Amino acid sequence: MSKSNEMGAIPYEKENNVEYSLFQIQGRITRKAFFFRLFFCIIVWLIFHAVYIYWDKPNYDSCPKSESGKVLGGYANIEIRHKIIQSVDFYVIPSILLIFMLIQAVKRSHDVNYSGWWLLVPFFNLYLILGSGSDGNNKYGLVPYLEKKTPKYSVE
């Protein structure tokens, strides 16, 4: 049995499929996919933050100390490593995840038949979360996760 690339009467191309376009602004995603991707971003950030909190504490015990107990030359290396990991945890990872979620929000706004620029309107995100997507295809793409239609035969 050969696999068909058609969903109903509309050819369903791979670039319009949600699974192939995570980092592209074109296309549409459902509310469920939007929530799953938001949950994924939160989990990724929590993992990185847990690594920062629990495993990246500056260890001053391994530094050379003077007779009075003050840390000598090794303090700078430990502090620099700690600041780099802290910067990644507080700036780099959240920035990457924010860009990813903005891309997903643009796709979600396409699903409700609005441009991505509507994200600049206050409280539009609430509409994205609470509102349902437009029925059928719109100017931004095909219906996401369209169920495969079976041909209907009439008996006369």
Secondary structure by P-SEA (a helix, b strand, c coil): ccccccccccccccccccccccccccccccaaaaaaaaaaaaaaaaaaaaaaaccccccccccccccccccccaaaaaaaaaaaaaaaaccaaaaaaaaaaaaaaaaaaaaaccccccccccaaaaaaacccccccccccccccccccccbbbbcc
